[in-house]
Amino acid sequence: MNAEQEKVLRENIKQLIEVVKQKKENKTNKTLNEEKKLRKVIRDLVDYELKTLREASTPDNEPTPNKSTGINVLEDLLKKIIPVLETDYKLLTTDAEQRISFRSHVINAVIGALTPAEANNEAGDIAAADEEGSLEEAIDIDIGDADEDKFIDIRTDAEKSSEEEPEDPRDEFGVDGEDETGRNVAYNAFKKIESSVIDAYELLSNTEDQELFYDYLIANLKLYFDKFEDELSTQVEEPTNQAYQDAKAEESEMEGGAPEVGAGEELEIEL
């Protein structure tokens, strides 16, 4: 092999090495790109799974609304008024009669507040139905009734006020036979929630929604009062057994020389 042939051979080998090296680099770059793509896919899958787990473990603060608008409106109302009623109800700890009175007065007041709203709705329906053909009957006025009372009161407003005893609004609010302390607390509590109850009911014009709202409101008030009463019940009888009772009896016999409280008297402990 002469020098010229050797030179050509070396050039060919050099070019071949470059081709092999280039192919190897291309293959390496392709592999790296594929690895990057695979890592991205895996990372996206992991992120999705973590997000799904977090959503599953997080409480649903916005549950799916009920099919009834009346129940949806009522649920929103209960969130506003139940904490108020619970706070005031649990102030009454002297005896159960106070809480029974509170409960009766609140429920009675809610019914009383919604009755005019129901009557107005019914009157509107009747008026719409009887608008034609009944106007003359509705305007049947007896002019003679205006002469029944011709007394003219000449007292000044100051004189009238001095002779009239101021009325306690809680008396009108009250239910006969119920505890007055419970009545007074119920009166204050109802004043806090009255407008919310009426406003919520007047949002509804559909008869079915109104009936559901009214029925479920009264039922839920009673159920929540039951719940509050259960939470206030602290008189839980301590469990015991025969072995404990026998041991206490022996202990009492061994301490027979202890001073007595007094004949026929009981020891009272004030807590």
Backbone as CSV, one residue per row, in Angstrom:
resi,resn,N_x,N_y,N_z,CA_x,CA_y,CA_z,C_x,C_y,C_z
1,MET,0.879,-1.188,0.000,0.000,0.000,0.000,0.916,1.238,0.000
2,ASN,0.688,2.064,-0.996,1.514,3.250,-1.082,0.968,4.341,-0.178
3,ALA,1.668,5.418,-0.117,1.312,6.511,0.792,-0.024,7.121,0.432
4,GLU,-0.292,7.252,-0.880,-1.554,7.862,-1.307,-2.743,7.005,-0.891
5,GLN,-2.635,5.687,-1.049,-3.706,4.764,-0.688,-3.918,4.770,0.839
6,GLU,-2.820,4.837,1.552,-2.911,4.871,3.019,-3.632,6.139,3.490
7,LYS,-3.346,7.234,2.794,-3.998,8.488,3.157,-5.506,8.426,2.924
8,VAL,-5.870,7.843,1.775,-7.308,7.713,1.447,-7.995,6.815,2.471
9,LEU,-7.303,5.713,2.838,-7.877,4.788,3.800,-8.099,5.468,5.156
10,ARG,-7.118,6.242,5.566,-7.239,6.944,6.844,-8.423,7.932,6.826
11,GLU,-8.612,8.623,5.691,-9.716,9.575,5.579,-11.056,8.844,5.670
12,ASN,-11.123,7.687,5.010,-12.371,6.914,5.037,-12.689,6.426,6.451
13,ILE,-11.670,5.935,7.126,-11.860,5.456,8.499,-12.299,6.597,9.405
14,LYS,-11.685,7.749,9.204,-12.023,8.922,10.006,-13.486,9.317,9.800
15,GLN,-13.901,9.302,8.526,-15.286,9.653,8.221,-16.257,8.629,8.822
16,LEU,-15.856,7.359,8.747,-16.699,6.298,9.301,-16.861,6.463,10.812
17,ILE,-15.774,6.796,11.475,-15.815,7.013,12.920,-16.750,8.171,13.257
18,GLU,-16.678,9.247,12.440,-17.541,10.400,12.667,-19.012,10.025,12.503
19,VAL,-19.267,9.178,11.478,-20.664,8.751,11.251,-21.170,7.935,12.425
20,VAL,-20.340,6.992,12.886,-20.735,6.147,14.023,-20.933,6.997,15.275
21,LYS,-20.025,7.940,15.484,-20.108,8.816,16.653,-21.360,9.676,16.604
22,GLN,-21.685,10.176,15.398,-22.882,11.013,15.236,-24.145,10.209,15.519
23,LYS,-24.172,8.987,14.999,-25.324,8.128,15.244,-25.478,7.834,16.732
24,LYS,-24.370,7.622,17.402,-24.410,7.332,18.830,-24.944,8.540,19.609
25,GLU,-24.477,9.738,19.220,-24.946,10.957,19.888,-26.434,11.184,19.650
26,ASN,-26.843,10.932,18.387,-28.270,11.088,18.068,-29.120,10.124,18.880
27,LYS,-28.593,8.908,18.998,-29.329,7.901,19.766,-29.405,8.294,21.231
28,THR,-28.307,8.836,21.755,-28.284,9.274,23.157,-29.270,10.413,23.386
29,ASN,-29.270,11.391,22.462,-30.195,12.528,22.579,-31.642,12.065,22.489
30,LYS,-31.889,11.114,21.596,-33.256,10.585,21.457,-33.686,9.887,22.734
31,THR,-32.759,9.123,23.300,-33.070,8.419,24.549,-33.364,9.405,25.666
32,LEU,-32.563,10.466,25.738,-32.785,11.474,26.778,-34.133,12.158,26.605
33,ASN,-34.464,12.466,25.354,-35.762,13.099,25.089,-36.917,12.189,25.486
34,GLU,-36.760,10.908,25.191,-37.804,9.954,25.547,-37.924,9.815,27.067
35,GLU,-36.772,9.845,27.740,-36.793,9.770,29.201,-37.473,11.006,29.794
36,LYS,-37.195,12.176,29.206,-37.838,13.402,29.689,-39.351,13.330,29.512
37,LYS,-39.783,12.860,28.348,-41.214,12.730,28.079,-41.860,11.754,29.072
38,LEU,-41.169,10.658,29.334,-41.703,9.657,30.257,-41.803,10.220,31.671
39,ARG,-40.767,10.953,32.089,-40.800,11.577,33.420,-41.967,12.565,33.535
40,LYS,-42.194,13.336,32.464,-43.297,14.307,32.485,-44.649,13.602,32.612
41,VAL,-44.797,12.506,31.866,-46.053,11.742,31.951,-46.252,11.204,33.360
42,ILE,-45.190,10.658,33.942,-45.276,10.109,35.300,-45.591,11.213,36.304
43,ARG,-44.927,12.363,36.151,-45.161,13.485,37.059,-46.611,13.978,36.972
44,ASP,-47.131,14.055,35.760,-48.530,14.479,35.580,-49.492,13.489,36.234
45,LEU,-49.188,12.195,36.096,-50.041,11.174,36.711,-50.011,11.275,38.231
46,VAL,-48.822,11.486,38.780,-48.690,11.616,40.236,-49.443,12.842,40.731
47,ASP,-49.303,13.962,40.023,-50.014,15.186,40.415,-51.521,14.980,40.382
48,TYR,-52.000,14.282,39.385,-53.443,14.018,39.268,-53.930,13.155,40.425
49,GLU,-53.162,12.117,40.757,-53.557,11.223,41.847,-53.567,11.963,43.177
50,LEU,-52.542,12.814,43.414,-52.493,13.582,44.655,-53.671,14.542,44.750
51,LYS,-54.003,15.181,43.656,-55.143,16.093,43.641,-56.444,15.358,43.936
52,THR,-56.583,14.159,43.356,-57.789,13.360,43.592,-57.898,12.955,45.050
53,LEU,-56.769,12.572,45.662,-56.777,12.170,47.066,-57.125,13.343,47.970
54,ARG,-56.557,14.522,47.671,-56.864,15.709,48.475,-58.334,16.073,48.390
55,GLU,-58.897,16.015,47.200,-60.313,16.339,47.040,-61.197,15.342,47.757
56,ALA,-60.765,14.062,47.762,-61.569,13.038,48.432,-61.533,13.184,49.942
57,SER,-60.400,13.674,50.475,-60.257,13.815,51.926,-60.776,15.142,52.448
58,THR,-61.059,16.096,51.543,-61.554,17.408,51.962,-63.062,17.377,52.069
59,PRO,-63.665,17.829,53.218,-65.123,17.837,53.349,-65.771,18.700,52.281
60,ASP,-66.939,18.264,51.853,-67.686,19.005,50.847,-68.434,20.139,51.516
61,ASN,-67.840,21.349,51.453,-68.462,22.491,52.108,-69.638,23.055,51.324
62,GLU,-69.759,22.652,50.090,-70.862,23.123,49.278,-71.586,21.923,48.674
63,PRO,-72.409,21.250,49.482,-73.109,20.071,48.982,-74.082,20.425,47.870
64,THR,-74.448,19.390,47.127,-75.391,19.585,46.041,-76.718,20.076,46.591
65,PRO,-77.258,21.155,46.033,-78.524,21.684,46.552,-79.649,20.669,46.454
66,ASN,-80.613,20.806,47.356,-81.782,19.952,47.326,-82.614,20.262,46.089
67,LYS,-83.441,19.301,45.691,-84.286,19.508,44.524,-85.348,20.568,44.771
68,SER,-85.687,20.806,46.041,-86.716,21.782,46.377,-86.086,23.117,46.742
69,THR,-86.548,24.181,46.099,-86.067,25.524,46.446,-86.442,25.867,47.882
70,GLY,-87.625,25.443,48.308,-88.057,25.720,49.678,-87.105,25.140,50.705
71,ILE,-86.617,23.926,50.476,-85.677,23.288,51.411,-84.321,23.976,51.348
72,ASN,-83.902,24.401,50.155,-82.631,25.128,50.037,-82.660,26.431,50.826
73,VAL,-83.772,27.167,50.699,-83.914,28.430,51.422,-83.963,28.169,52.925
74,LEU,-84.657,27.113,53.330,-84.749,26.771,54.749,-83.384,26.407,55.314
75,GLU,-82.609,25.633,54.569,-81.268,25.248,55.043,-80.411,26.475,55.287
76,ASP,-80.476,27.429,54.378,-79.723,28.669,54.543,-80.207,29.439,55.775
77,LEU,-81.516,29.443,56.005,-82.073,30.131,57.178,-81.629,29.459,58.472
78,LEU,-81.664,28.135,58.528,-81.289,27.422,59.753,-79.849,27.702,60.151
79,LYS,-78.978,27.877,59.166,-77.579,28.192,59.469,-77.459,29.530,60.198
80,LYS,-78.430,30.417,59.964,-78.397,31.734,60.601,-79.050,31.727,61.978
81,ILE,-80.173,31.015,62.134,-80.963,31.176,63.352,-80.678,30.125,64.419
82,ILE,-80.247,28.936,64.045,-80.035,27.876,65.039,-78.940,28.250,66.042
83,PRO,-77.789,28.794,65.611,-76.785,29.202,66.617,-77.321,30.229,67.605
84,VAL,-78.174,31.149,67.144,-78.761,32.157,68.036,-79.661,31.489,69.063
85,LEU,-80.527,30.602,68.606,-81.452,29.920,69.519,-80.700,29.012,70.495
86,GLU,-79.651,28.366,70.024,-78.885,27.473,70.895,-78.236,28.253,72.044
87,THR,-77.641,29.391,71.715,-76.984,30.197,72.744,-77.963,30.622,73.825
88,ASP,-79.126,31.141,73.424,-80.102,31.634,74.399,-80.773,30.483,75.151
89,TYR,-81.031,29.388,74.467,-81.657,28.231,75.111,-80.781,27.692,76.240
90,LYS,-79.478,27.633,75.988,-78.570,27.047,76.970,-78.226,28.009,78.109
91,LEU,-78.776,29.224,78.066,-78.666,30.120,79.223,-79.596,29.681,80.348
92,LEU,-80.644,28.944,80.004,-81.696,28.587,80.964,-81.351,27.261,81.636
93,THR,-80.648,27.344,82.740,-80.169,26.125,83.404,-80.747,25.930,84.799
94,THR,-81.592,26.853,85.266,-82.144,26.697,86.618,-83.048,25.487,86.701
95,ASP,-83.979,25.367,85.774,-84.840,24.188,85.730,-85.364,23.980,84.318
96,ALA,-85.916,22.803,84.082,-86.391,22.438,82.750,-87.599,23.253,82.326
97,GLU,-88.383,23.758,83.280,-89.579,24.526,82.952,-89.222,25.781,82.145
98,GLN,-88.097,26.389,82.448,-87.667,27.575,81.709,-87.393,27.238,80.244
99,ARG,-86.749,26.091,80.023,-86.415,25.701,78.652,-87.657,25.258,77.884
100,ILE,-88.567,24.589,78.595,-89.835,24.199,77.954,-90.600,25.444,77.521
101,SER,-90.601,26.452,78.392,-91.272,27.714,78.077,-90.605,28.398,76.884
102,PHE,-89.285,28.436,76.880,-88.533,29.041,75.770,-88.911,28.357,74.462
103,ARG,-88.896,27.057,74.470,-89.215,26.273,73.273,-90.622,26.578,72.775
104,SER,-91.597,26.548,73.684,-92.990,26.778,73.301,-93.185,28.173,72.719
105,HIS,-92.560,29.167,73.361,-92.739,30.537,72.902,-92.097,30.776,71.536
106,VAL,-90.923,30.218,71.294,-90.256,30.422,70.010,-91.059,29.788,68.883
107,ILE,-91.484,28.536,69.087,-92.242,27.846,68.038,-93.566,28.559,67.790
108,ASN,-94.238,28.971,68.867,-95.505,29.695,68.727,-95.297,31.018,67.987
109,ALA,-94.193,31.703,68.291,-93.908,32.982,67.646,-93.598,32.811,66.163
110,VAL,-92.863,31.748,65.807,-92.562,31.489,64.400,-93.848,31.215,63.624
111,ILE,-94.719,30.401,64.213,-96.003,30.122,63.562,-96.806,31.410,63.408
112,GLY,-96.818,32.221,64.459,-97.549,33.483,64.397,-96.986,34.443,63.370
113,ALA,-95.664,34.434,63.197,-95.040,35.351,62.237,-95.316,34.928,60.799
114,LEU,-95.407,33.627,60.560,-95.609,33.150,59.198,-97.083,33.075,58.816
115,THR,-97.969,33.052,59.797,-99.398,32.971,59.486,-99.881,34.162,58.656
116,PRO,-99.522,35.416,59.013,-99.944,36.539,58.155,-99.385,36.437,56.742
117,ALA,-98.147,35.958,56.617,-97.557,35.823,55.282,-98.336,34.815,54.457
118,GLU,-98.726,33.698,55.114,-99.531,32.703,54.409,-100.886,33.271,54.030
119,ALA,-101.479,34.028,54.955,-102.795,34.611,54.691,-102.731,35.602,53.533
120,ASN,-101.642,36.369,53.475,-101.497,37.327,52.381,-101.386,36.623,51.034
121,ASN,-100.659,35.518,51.017,-100.522,34.769,49.773,-101.854,34.184,49.332
122,GLU,-102.593,33.625,50.319,-103.893,33.055,49.990,-104.858,34.140,49.540
123,ALA,-104.803,35.295,50.200,-105.690,36.393,49.817,-105.383,36.869,48.407
124,GLY,-104.091,36.884,48.070,-103.711,37.284,46.717,-104.246,36.327,45.678
125,ASP,-104.182,35.018,45.994,-104.719,34.028,45.055,-106.222,34.181,44.896
126,ILE,-106.925,34.387,46.013,-108.380,34.531,45.953,-108.763,35.787,45.188
127,ALA,-108.037,36.874,45.432,-108.328,38.130,44.747,-108.142,37.989,43.247
128,ALA,-107.088,37.273,42.861,-106.843,37.083,41.435,-107.939,36.236,40.799
129,ALA,-108.423,35.239,41.560,-109.450,34.347,41.019,-110.806,35.021,40.952
130,ASP,-111.076,35.904,41.918,-112.403,36.531,42.000,-112.418,37.956,41.491
131,GLU,-111.379,38.357,40.787,-111.296,39.748,40.345,-112.468,40.117,39.449
132,GLU,-112.883,39.166,38.661,-114.006,39.432,37.766,-115.303,38.999,38.419
133,GLY,-116.279,39.873,38.476,-117.625,39.504,38.909,-117.901,39.639,40.383
134,SER,-116.869,39.978,41.221,-117.111,40.034,42.663,-116.811,41.409,43.252
135,LEU,-116.553,42.395,42.439,-116.180,43.714,42.941,-117.319,44.368,43.704
136,GLU,-118.544,44.215,43.226,-119.680,44.856,43.875,-119.907,44.291,45.273
137,GLU,-119.740,42.975,45.452,-119.931,42.354,46.763,-118.850,42.821,47.740
138,ALA,-117.626,43.021,47.229,-116.523,43.433,48.099,-116.698,44.856,48.597
139,ILE,-117.501,45.664,47.915,-117.679,47.060,48.299,-119.060,47.278,48.900
140,ASP,-119.560,46.282,49.579,-120.861,46.389,50.232,-120.648,46.969,51.627
141,ILE,-120.791,48.297,51.805,-120.494,48.967,53.064,-121.785,49.478,53.671
142,ASP,-121.939,49.253,54.958,-123.107,49.740,55.686,-122.773,51.120,56.240
143,ILE,-123.325,52.146,55.642,-123.010,53.511,56.064,-123.446,53.762,57.498
144,GLY,-124.454,53.055,57.954,-124.959,53.274,59.302,-123.969,52.921,60.379
145,ASP,-122.999,52.059,60.074,-122.015,51.658,61.085,-121.176,52.839,61.547
146,ALA,-121.039,53.866,60.718,-120.199,55.010,61.084,-120.812,55.820,62.222
147,ASP,-122.097,55.641,62.513,-122.750,56.414,63.563,-122.784,55.683,64.902
148,GLU,-122.203,54.516,64.976,-122.286,53.734,66.196,-121.537,54.393,67.340
149,ASP,-120.421,55.023,67.053,-119.611,55.618,68.118,-119.404,57.102,67.800
150,LYS,-120.149,57.975,68.465,-120.053,59.415,68.214,-119.338,60.160,69.333
151,PHE,-118.772,59.393,70.273,-118.084,60.020,71.397,-116.834,60.738,70.895
152,ILE,-116.642,61.994,71.339,-115.479,62.788,70.962,-114.578,62.934,72.182
153,ASP,-113.404,62.383,72.124,-112.449,62.422,73.231,-111.664,63.726,73.138
154,ILE,-111.852,64.611,74.123,-111.218,65.937,74.090,-109.931,65.998,74.898
155,ARG,-109.488,64.849,75.444,-108.253,64.855,76.220,-107.046,65.088,75.312
156,THR,-106.015,65.722,75.895,-104.765,65.894,75.150,-104.025,64.564,75.114
157,ASP,-103.038,64.480,74.234,-102.248,63.247,74.134,-101.520,62.967,75.439
158,ALA,-101.055,64.027,76.128,-100.361,63.844,77.402,-101.302,63.257,78.447
159,GLU,-102.568,63.750,78.461,-103.548,63.226,79.424,-103.901,61.781,79.125
160,LYS,-103.999,61.455,77.846,-104.293,60.065,77.481,-103.154,59.147,77.905
161,SER,-101.926,59.599,77.668,-100.764,58.765,78.001,-100.645,58.550,79.499
162,SER,-100.973,59.577,80.294,-100.851,59.457,81.738,-101.882,58.496,82.313
163,GLU,-103.017,58.339,81.643,-104.065,57.457,82.151,-103.920,56.028,81.646
164,GLU,-103.160,55.838,80.593,-102.984,54.495,80.036,-101.735,53.852,80.627
165,GLU,-101.874,52.609,81.060,-100.728,51.851,81.581,-99.920,51.312,80.409
166,PRO,-98.607,51.499,80.445,-97.781,50.964,79.346,-97.863,49.436,79.300
167,GLU,-98.031,48.922,78.102,-98.131,47.473,77.944,-96.752,46.872,77.711
168,ASP,-96.521,45.761,78.384,-95.262,45.036,78.187,-95.430,44.149,76.952
169,PRO,-94.642,44.379,75.907,-94.795,43.566,74.688,-94.590,42.080,74.947
170,ARG,-93.886,41.742,76.029,-93.667,40.329,76.335,-94.950,39.655,76.802
171,ASP,-95.908,40.473,77.355,-97.185,39.886,77.763,-97.974,39.413,76.545
172,GLU,-97.968,40.230,75.505,-98.656,39.832,74.276,-97.946,38.659,73.615
173,PHE,-96.622,38.633,73.733,-95.819,37.550,73.167,-96.028,36.241,73.925
174,GLY,-96.375,36.341,75.214,-96.398,35.184,76.096,-97.492,34.179,75.793
175,VAL,-97.237,32.941,76.231,-98.190,31.837,76.158,-98.660,31.543,77.571
176,ASP,-99.974,31.485,77.782,-100.523,31.275,79.120,-99.995,29.993,79.742
177,GLY,-99.624,30.106,81.031,-99.209,28.926,81.780,-97.744,28.574,81.672
178,GLU,-96.987,29.321,80.873,-95.566,29.003,80.695,-94.694,29.894,81.577
179,ASP,-93.512,29.394,81.895,-92.563,30.102,82.754,-92.186,31.459,82.148
180,GLU,-92.186,32.519,82.987,-91.941,33.864,82.476,-90.481,34.107,82.126
181,THR,-89.568,33.470,82.845,-88.153,33.638,82.496,-87.889,33.064,81.105
182,GLY,-88.412,31.880,80.862,-88.283,31.286,79.527,-88.933,32.147,78.464
183,ARG,-90.083,32.749,78.831,-90.772,33.638,77.903,-89.913,34.851,77.564
184,ASN,-89.314,35.471,78.579,-88.524,36.686,78.367,-87.299,36.423,77.492
185,VAL,-86.626,35.322,77.763,-85.444,34.978,76.958,-85.868,34.626,75.536
186,ALA,-86.992,33.924,75.417,-87.496,33.573,74.084,-87.870,34.822,73.294
187,TYR,-88.435,35.808,73.982,-88.820,37.061,73.330,-87.586,37.737,72.720
188,ASN,-86.518,37.840,73.505,-85.288,38.455,73.001,-84.686,37.651,71.847
189,ALA,-84.729,36.327,71.989,-84.162,35.473,70.939,-84.947,35.610,69.643
190,PHE,-86.285,35.636,69.757,-87.104,35.711,68.553,-86.920,37.042,67.835
191,LYS,-86.728,38.127,68.601,-86.503,39.419,67.972,-85.238,39.399,67.098
192,LYS,-84.284,38.564,67.470,-83.043,38.474,66.694,-83.241,37.736,65.377
193,ILE,-84.210,36.819,65.328,-84.358,35.969,64.145,-85.625,36.257,63.347
194,GLU,-86.511,37.081,63.883,-87.826,37.273,63.266,-87.728,37.716,61.809
195,SER,-86.946,38.753,61.554,-86.871,39.278,60.185,-86.267,38.249,59.233
196,SER,-85.296,37.472,59.700,-84.690,36.448,58.843,-85.711,35.388,58.446
197,VAL,-86.546,34.978,59.414,-87.566,33.962,59.138,-88.574,34.476,58.106
198,ILE,-89.074,35.681,58.319,-90.090,36.237,57.417,-89.502,36.498,56.031
199,ASP,-88.297,37.065,55.989,-87.671,37.361,54.700,-87.442,36.089,53.890
200,ALA,-87.007,35.022,54.573,-86.759,33.766,53.868,-88.054,33.204,53.301
201,TYR,-89.126,33.222,54.096,-90.413,32.681,53.630,-90.946,33.495,52.455
202,GLU,-90.805,34.804,52.507,-91.357,35.658,51.455,-90.563,35.587,50.156
203,LEU,-89.404,34.929,50.176,-88.692,34.682,48.929,-89.448,33.700,48.043
204,LEU,-90.276,32.875,48.667,-90.938,31.781,47.961,-92.331,32.199,47.518
205,SER,-92.652,31.903,46.285,-93.998,32.159,45.782,-94.689,30.870,45.351
206,ASN,-93.900,29.821,45.145,-94.454,28.524,44.786,-95.111,27.890,46.010
207,THR,-96.355,27.441,45.855,-97.107,26.904,46.994,-96.416,25.692,47.611
208,GLU,-95.913,24.810,46.784,-95.239,23.610,47.299,-93.987,23.982,48.090
209,ASP,-93.223,24.952,47.587,-92.033,25.413,48.302,-92.414,26.017,49.652
210,GLN,-93.486,26.785,49.678,-93.928,27.415,50.926,-94.330,26.364,51.953
211,GLU,-95.063,25.357,51.508,-95.513,24.314,52.440,-94.345,23.514,52.984
212,LEU,-93.402,23.162,52.116,-92.216,22.421,52.572,-91.403,23.261,53.551
213,PHE,-91.202,24.518,53.222,-90.453,25.425,54.094,-91.100,25.490,55.469
214,TYR,-92.400,25.723,55.506,-93.128,25.880,56.771,-93.074,24.592,57.605
215,ASP,-93.434,23.469,56.993,-93.477,22.198,57.729,-92.097,21.796,58.250
216,TYR,-91.085,21.920,57.392,-89.747,21.494,57.795,-89.117,22.472,58.784
217,LEU,-89.492,23.729,58.727,-88.980,24.696,59.698,-89.459,24.343,61.100
218,ILE,-90.761,24.110,61.256,-91.295,23.768,62.577,-90.701,22.458,63.071
219,ALA,-90.630,21.466,62.184,-90.071,20.161,62.576,-88.613,20.296,63.008
220,ASN,-87.828,21.072,62.267,-86.417,21.216,62.604,-86.206,22.001,63.883
221,LEU,-87.039,22.997,64.136,-86.926,23.716,65.406,-87.123,22.751,66.573
222,LYS,-88.131,21.901,66.487,-88.384,20.935,67.567,-87.223,19.960,67.711
223,LEU,-86.696,19.490,66.585,-85.590,18.530,66.638,-84.327,19.163,67.216
224,TYR,-84.067,20.401,66.854,-82.881,21.070,67.396,-83.043,21.351,68.892
225,PHE,-84.254,21.696,69.333,-84.467,21.888,70.765,-84.253,20.567,71.517
226,ASP,-84.687,19.461,70.937,-84.417,18.141,71.539,-82.911,17.911,71.652
227,LYS,-82.189,18.270,70.608,-80.732,18.099,70.595,-80.083,18.954,71.678
228,PHE,-80.515,20.212,71.804,-79.951,21.085,72.830,-80.204,20.517,74.223
229,GLU,-81.396,19.982,74.439,-81.746,19.442,75.750,-80.877,18.229,76.078
230,ASP,-80.645,17.381,75.084,-79.772,16.221,75.299,-78.362,16.663,75.676
231,GLU,-77.897,17.736,75.051,-76.544,18.218,75.341,-76.447,18.836,76.729
232,LEU,-77.574,19.325,77.251,-77.574,19.902,78.597,-77.732,18.854,79.693
233,SER,-78.149,17.668,79.312,-78.377,16.615,80.301,-77.033,16.110,80.820
234,THR,-76.721,16.447,82.044,-75.433,16.037,82.635,-75.602,15.006,83.749
235,GLN,-76.838,14.637,84.046,-77.086,13.680,85.131,-76.963,12.260,84.599
236,VAL,-75.726,11.782,84.573,-75.445,10.431,84.103,-75.123,9.565,85.307
237,GLU,-75.870,8.485,85.481,-75.667,7.602,86.635,-74.355,6.833,86.482
238,GLU,-73.540,6.870,87.527,-72.243,6.198,87.479,-72.431,4.685,87.545
239,PRO,-71.836,3.929,86.632,-71.959,2.462,86.687,-71.339,1.909,87.959
240,THR,-71.890,0.833,88.491,-71.363,0.187,89.691,-71.533,-1.318,89.555
241,ASN,-71.021,-2.070,90.543,-71.212,-3.523,90.553,-71.238,-4.008,92.004
242,GLN,-71.530,-5.284,92.191,-71.705,-5.834,93.533,-70.414,-5.805,94.332
243,ALA,-69.289,-6.071,93.647,-68.004,-6.075,94.348,-67.710,-4.703,94.951
244,TYR,-67.985,-3.651,94.203,-67.759,-2.295,94.701,-68.655,-2.007,95.899
245,GLN,-69.932,-2.395,95.797,-70.862,-2.141,96.892,-70.458,-2.901,98.157
246,ASP,-69.991,-4.154,98.003,-69.543,-4.939,99.161,-68.324,-4.292,99.811
247,ALA,-67.383,-3.800,98.983,-66.181,-3.162,99.504,-66.528,-1.889,100.265
248,LYS,-67.468,-1.115,99.746,-67.870,0.100,100.441,-68.567,-0.213,101.756
249,ALA,-69.334,-1.334,101.785,-70.024,-1.718,103.015,-69.011,-2.106,104.087
250,GLU,-67.972,-2.859,103.702,-66.931,-3.247,104.651,-66.184,-2.018,105.159
251,GLU,-65.914,-1.069,104.259,-65.212,0.146,104.648,-66.044,0.940,105.657
252,SER,-67.342,0.971,105.476,-68.218,1.683,106.405,-68.222,1.029,107.772
253,GLU,-68.198,-0.320,107.803,-68.177,-1.046,109.078,-66.879,-0.782,109.828
254,MET,-65.759,-0.736,109.068,-64.462,-0.501,109.705,-64.370,0.921,110.253
255,GLU,-65.081,1.851,109.687,-65.057,3.239,110.138,-66.283,3.556,110.979
256,GLY,-66.739,2.577,111.718,-67.954,2.754,112.506,-67.830,3.802,113.583
257,GLY,-66.602,4.122,114.022,-66.428,5.103,115.082,-66.417,6.536,114.602
258,ALA,-66.614,6.736,113.320,-66.569,8.114,112.801,-67.754,8.906,113.314
259,PRO,-67.591,10.211,113.576,-68.696,11.030,114.099,-69.850,11.084,113.111
260,GLU,-71.071,11.063,113.679,-72.265,11.114,112.852,-72.628,12.559,112.572
261,VAL,-73.323,12.761,111.468,-73.744,14.094,111.083,-74.806,14.612,112.026
262,GLY,-75.701,13.729,112.442,-76.795,14.150,113.323,-77.983,13.250,113.099
263,ALA,-78.734,13.036,114.141,-79.865,12.117,114.045,-80.897,12.676,113.089
264,GLY,-81.226,11.836,112.113,-82.285,12.211,111.168,-81.911,13.319,110.215
265,GLU,-80.609,13.743,110.129,-80.206,14.807,109.231,-79.361,14.239,108.084
266,GLU,-79.442,14.921,106.946,-78.658,14.549,105.790,-77.586,15.597,105.545
267,LEU,-76.444,15.105,105.072,-75.345,16.021,104.772,-75.550,16.598,103.386
268,GLU,-75.640,17.905,103.315,-75.823,18.568,102.035,-74.526,19.249,101.610
269,ILE,-74.175,19.022,100.357,-72.956,19.604,99.810,-73.345,20.540,98.679
270,GLU,-72.966,21.784,98.828,-73.266,22.741,97.766,-72.113,22.773,96.771
271,LEU,-72.465,22.628,95.482,-71.453,22.644,94.447,-71.326,24.044,93.878
